[in-house]
Amino acid sequence: MMRPGLVWTLFRRTAHVQRKKMAMTVAAIAWGTLSIVLLLSFGEGLKRGFSRGSRGLGEGIVVVWPGSTSISYAGFPQGRNLRFLEEDVELLRTVVDEIGLASAEMRRWGNNVVFGRKSLTKPVVGVEPEYGELRNQIAQPGGRFLNERDESLKRRVAFLGNDLAGELFGDTPPVGKTIFVNQIPFTVIGVMQKKIQMGTYGGPDANNVVVPLSTFRALYGRRNLSDFVVRAKAPAQTAAMKQRLFQVLGARYRFDPKDERALQMWDTLETQKVTQNISVGIELFLGVIGGLTLLIGGVGVANIMYATVKNRTREIGVQMALGARRVYVLGPLVVESLALTAMGGAIGVTLGAGIVHLLAFVQSRLDSEALKFMGAPTFSPGVALTVVVLLGTIGFLAGYFPSRRAVAIQPAVALRYE
């Protein structure tokens, strides 16, 4: 049976004989571990930043614009421009079972928004109450998004983007105040929480004035929608929902359901998948670079273990001649290799985790949109597990191959070795 005390004694003897080389090897392992911890932590932060940014527009939503037909159908020529009405969204809610949430949207540019002596030119968006959840527009504490009573009573209430609220009100609390949109008074009922938004189709949400769709329609006399936003009950139903949109609207507006140009769709679920794949690819690339750096340290460990085998050749020969089993020879060498790797790994992980937390703290204090978009470096459990697996694998292989060479030596040859 392999005794821990004996393994420790052999390790100390090797450390005493090759202390300089061993110190350099531990430093190389520590440097390699530090590199991979930093690279993987930056990759993890970037991945989380991408994910957070892609969800800023809305999670799993499909934005639909009217297109123009490209196929002649039922006696109608190609090239017809389509226009959506509010009733279309109501029809889709009724007949398309896959739809979980839906909201019509009307947009108007170049509106004069005034509070006190401040005057800005901003877009106004008319939407239904479901829009807030669909587009991830969450109100700051003390405020709220539009509700059903706002819509049914055509209230003149407004939900402001956070940047617009900051420009217009400064340090004054906006909720409850009256603003004028094209000289028409609106009461501010909420301000959007700050969010990272990677995708947009009408400018950043932070600059918009959002009002009930019924109010928008009454004020501006519009009937045609700019677009509508839908989300399936479950992500797996998104493809079926899109197919049903073509079928139902194709029957209503008399176009071929296979005519892909009749409806213009932005499926954010597909965009989020692409973004996720890109971020995983970047993380893998950074991990490979860090792994190669760590491999250099592993080669150093293997060199030490080969030297150790060479120094103990006669000792190993005696063990083999006395009938020692292979595991008794293999075990101590592999354990010594793992111990060297663990020492360097512990130093590298400790330094790396400290630097990651320091950088995350510094980033949280800096008001930089670029840094927030990239995401704070994160030493996650996944990063820790990857580092441990890599260190364990390299430490084991660095000890295993020299050990195999040791047990392959014939006892008679080993006893004659000088």
Solvent accessible surface area in square Angstrom, and as a share of the most:
residue,aa,sasa,rsa
1,M,197,0.88
2,M,79,0.35
3,R,154,0.56
4,P,112,0.70
5,G,49,0.47
6,L,76,0.38
7,V,12,0.07
8,W,147,0.52
9,T,79,0.46
10,L,14,0.07
11,F,20,0.08
12,R,146,0.53
13,R,112,0.41
14,T,10,0.06
15,A,27,0.21
16,H,129,0.57
17,V,98,0.57
18,Q,20,0.09
19,R,146,0.53
20,K,167,0.71
21,K,106,0.45
22,M,13,0.06
23,A,62,0.48
24,M,141,0.63
25,T,8,0.05
26,V,15,0.09
27,A,55,0.43
28,A,37,0.28
29,I,1,0.00
30,A,10,0.08
31,W,160,0.56
32,G,0,0.00
33,T,0,0.00
34,L,20,0.10
35,S,20,0.13
36,I,0,0.00
37,V,0,0.00
38,L,39,0.20
39,L,45,0.22
40,L,13,0.07
41,S,0,0.00
42,F,84,0.35
43,G,1,0.01
44,E,17,0.08
45,G,1,0.01
46,L,32,0.16
47,K,56,0.24
48,R,107,0.39
49,G,0,0.00
50,F,31,0.13
51,S,44,0.28
52,R,104,0.38
53,G,0,0.00
54,S,16,0.10
55,R,90,0.33
56,G,1,0.01
57,L,3,0.02
58,G,0,0.00
59,E,95,0.42
60,G,9,0.09
61,I,0,0.00
62,V,0,0.00
63,V,0,0.00
64,V,0,0.00
65,W,67,0.24
66,P,32,0.20
67,G,13,0.12
68,S,42,0.27
69,T,4,0.03
70,S,40,0.26
71,I,73,0.37
72,S,73,0.47
73,Y,78,0.30
74,A,58,0.45
75,G,84,0.81
76,F,82,0.34
77,P,86,0.54
78,Q,111,0.49
79,G,51,0.49
80,R,59,0.21
81,N,106,0.55
82,L,7,0.04
83,R,133,0.48
84,F,0,0.00
85,L,37,0.18
86,E,39,0.17
87,E,81,0.36
88,D,0,0.00
89,V,1,0.00
90,E,97,0.44
91,L,55,0.28
92,L,0,0.00
93,R,71,0.26
94,T,101,0.58
95,V,57,0.32
96,V,2,0.01
97,D,106,0.55
98,E,33,0.15
99,I,15,0.07
100,G,38,0.37
101,L,42,0.21
102,A,1,0.01
103,S,0,0.00
104,A,0,0.00
105,E,0,0.00
106,M,0,0.00
107,R,23,0.08
108,R,88,0.32
109,W,149,0.52
110,G,54,0.52
111,N,0,0.00
112,N,59,0.30
113,V,0,0.00
114,V,37,0.21
115,F,50,0.21
116,G,63,0.61
117,R,245,0.90
118,K,97,0.41
119,S,65,0.42
120,L,39,0.19
121,T,95,0.55
122,K,25,0.11
123,P,17,0.11
124,V,2,0.01
125,V,0,0.00
126,G,0,0.00
127,V,0,0.00
128,E,17,0.08
129,P,26,0.17
130,E,43,0.19
131,Y,1,0.00
132,G,6,0.06
133,E,111,0.50
134,L,0,0.00
135,R,3,0.01
136,N,50,0.25
137,Q,6,0.03
138,I,97,0.49
139,A,21,0.16
140,Q,66,0.29
141,P,129,0.81
142,G,74,0.71
143,G,24,0.23
144,R,87,0.32
145,F,28,0.12
146,L,9,0.04
147,N,55,0.28
148,E,107,0.48
149,R,146,0.53
150,D,0,0.00
151,E,27,0.12
152,S,84,0.54
153,L,98,0.49
154,K,108,0.46
155,R,77,0.28
156,R,118,0.43
157,V,14,0.08
158,A,0,0.00
159,F,1,0.00
160,L,0,0.00
161,G,2,0.02
162,N,23,0.12
163,D,69,0.36
164,L,0,0.00
165,A,6,0.05
166,G,41,0.39
167,E,80,0.36
168,L,2,0.01
169,F,10,0.04
170,G,45,0.44
171,D,153,0.79
172,T,54,0.32
173,P,95,0.60
174,P,25,0.16
175,V,62,0.36
176,G,53,0.51
177,K,71,0.30
178,T,61,0.35
179,I,0,0.00
180,F,88,0.37
181,V,0,0.00
182,N,45,0.23
183,Q,161,0.72
184,I,43,0.22
185,P,51,0.32
186,F,4,0.02
187,T,56,0.33
188,V,1,0.01
189,I,18,0.09
190,G,0,0.00
191,V,7,0.04
192,M,2,0.01
193,Q,75,0.33
194,K,122,0.52
195,K,47,0.20
196,I,40,0.20
197,Q,43,0.19
198,M,73,0.33
199,G,18,0.17
200,T,65,0.38
201,Y,51,0.20
202,G,5,0.05
203,G,28,0.27
204,P,69,0.44
205,D,3,0.01
206,A,14,0.11
207,N,40,0.20
208,N,1,0.00
209,V,0,0.00
210,V,3,0.01
211,V,1,0.01
212,P,1,0.01
213,L,0,0.00
214,S,6,0.04
215,T,4,0.02
216,F,0,0.00
217,R,67,0.24
218,A,67,0.52
219,L,57,0.28
220,Y,49,0.19
221,G,65,0.62
222,R,73,0.27
223,R,143,0.52
224,N,60,0.31
225,L,9,0.04
226,S,33,0.22
227,D,2,0.01
228,F,0,0.00
229,V,0,0.00
230,V,0,0.00
231,R,56,0.20
232,A,8,0.07
233,K,132,0.56
234,A,40,0.31
235,P,95,0.60
236,A,98,0.76
237,Q,65,0.29
238,T,5,0.03
239,A,76,0.59
240,A,43,0.34
241,M,0,0.00
242,K,40,0.17
243,Q,113,0.50
244,R,79,0.29
245,L,0,0.00
246,F,26,0.11
247,Q,70,0.31
248,V,19,0.11
249,L,0,0.00
250,G,1,0.01
251,A,70,0.55
252,R,97,0.35
253,Y,44,0.17
254,R,114,0.42
255,F,0,0.00
256,D,27,0.14
257,P,51,0.32
258,K,168,0.71
259,D,1,0.01
260,E,140,0.63
261,R,162,0.59
262,A,0,0.00
263,L,4,0.02
264,Q,84,0.38
265,M,51,0.23
266,W,62,0.22
267,D,15,0.08
268,T,3,0.02
269,L,31,0.15
270,E,96,0.43
271,T,56,0.32
272,Q,27,0.12
273,K,116,0.49
274,V,84,0.48
275,T,15,0.09
276,Q,111,0.49
277,N,104,0.53
278,I,93,0.47
279,S,2,0.01
280,V,59,0.34
281,G,36,0.34
282,I,59,0.30
283,E,26,0.12
284,L,117,0.58
285,F,128,0.53
286,L,33,0.16
287,G,15,0.14
288,V,90,0.51
289,I,71,0.36
290,G,0,0.00
291,G,15,0.15
292,L,106,0.53
293,T,33,0.19
294,L,0,0.00
295,L,90,0.45
296,I,124,0.63
297,G,1,0.01
298,G,5,0.05
299,V,83,0.48
300,G,19,0.18
301,V,0,0.00
302,A,20,0.16
303,N,84,0.43
304,I,0,0.00
305,M,1,0.00
306,Y,80,0.30
307,A,26,0.20
308,T,2,0.01
309,V,5,0.03
310,K,127,0.54
311,N,99,0.51
312,R,14,0.05
313,T,8,0.04
314,R,115,0.42
315,E,56,0.25
316,I,6,0.03
317,G,0,0.00
318,V,67,0.39
319,Q,56,0.25
320,M,39,0.18
321,A,60,0.47
322,L,150,0.74
323,G,58,0.55
324,A,28,0.22
325,R,158,0.58
326,R,138,0.50
327,V,79,0.46
328,Y,76,0.29
329,V,5,0.03
330,L,30,0.15
331,G,11,0.10
332,P,11,0.07
333,L,3,0.02
334,V,17,0.10
335,V,58,0.33
336,E,2,0.01
337,S,0,0.00
338,L,65,0.32
339,A,32,0.25
340,L,1,0.01
341,T,3,0.01
342,A,62,0.48
343,M,92,0.41
344,G,0,0.00
345,G,2,0.02
346,A,61,0.47
347,I,84,0.43
348,G,0,0.00
349,V,40,0.23
350,T,98,0.57
351,L,95,0.47
352,G,0,0.00
353,A,20,0.15
354,G,42,0.41
355,I,60,0.31
356,V,2,0.01
357,H,119,0.53
358,L,110,0.55
359,L,66,0.33
360,A,27,0.21
361,F,113,0.47
362,V,68,0.39
363,Q,23,0.10
364,S,83,0.54
365,R,178,0.65
366,L,85,0.42
367,D,122,0.63
368,S,33,0.21
369,E,109,0.49
370,A,69,0.53
371,L,61,0.30
372,K,66,0.28
373,F,74,0.31
374,M,94,0.42
375,G,7,0.07
376,A,40,0.31
377,P,7,0.04
378,T,34,0.19
379,F,53,0.22
380,S,9,0.06
381,P,116,0.73
382,G,45,0.43
383,V,7,0.04
384,A,33,0.25
385,L,116,0.58
386,T,57,0.33
387,V,1,0.00
388,V,96,0.55
389,V,86,0.50
390,L,55,0.27
391,L,19,0.09
392,G,34,0.33
393,T,65,0.38
394,I,18,0.09
395,G,0,0.00
396,F,93,0.39
397,L,79,0.39
398,A,6,0.05
399,G,0,0.00
400,Y,67,0.26
401,F,101,0.42
402,P,1,0.00
403,S,0,0.00
404,R,118,0.43
405,R,148,0.54
406,A,0,0.00
407,V,11,0.06
408,A,74,0.58
409,I,42,0.21
410,Q,118,0.52
411,P,38,0.24
412,A,59,0.46
413,V,77,0.44
414,A,1,0.00
415,L,68,0.34
416,R,169,0.62
417,Y,80,0.31
418,E,174,0.78
